[in-house]
Amino acid sequence: ARQLCQPAKRLELPRRAGKYARTTVSVRSVRAGIESCVRNGSEPNSVEYVTDRQRNPFGLDPPCERAVPGYGDANAHFHVVGDSPDVHGGTATGIPFTGKPWSERFFAALGRGGLVDGFDPAGPALDAPGTFLSYLSMCPLDGPGVCGGSDTAIYAEMEPFFDAELRAITAHVIVPV
């Protein structure tokens, strides 16, 4: 965990049969290393809480009726990124990755990895300290109010919103779904 606090160095992986060896690191060990750096003051910028809101912490207002903005800890170390509410759910609750048949299993897996502490599908309530959830397009691709036309045009219109969340969160680890 201590080596995460050191300045970046070129990492040489051992070769095995002409291919790079794979190294497995658990999410818990990465989280512990990050928290150790923060506790010891090795992080370049001190942690400053910009908001205590979990739902849409930056007040983004996209041009659609059923937007699913980011949700979670605005000072997250982990940023879980999905595609859109059409693909990954959330239009009924406003929380990314909810409302799908697989949502409960998905959050259980995130819980086992230490990224969320609790999820109540009946609520729905989500306790995600240190984790932020968002989409490339916070608007459904078929939703009214979006620029219409191709998916490419919709993603292009939504890109500034995703970019704003991505830059504001500044997570150490981005988890694509």
Order of alpha helices (4+ residues) and beta strands (2+ residues): beta-beta-alpha-beta-beta-alpha-alpha-beta-beta-beta-alpha-beta
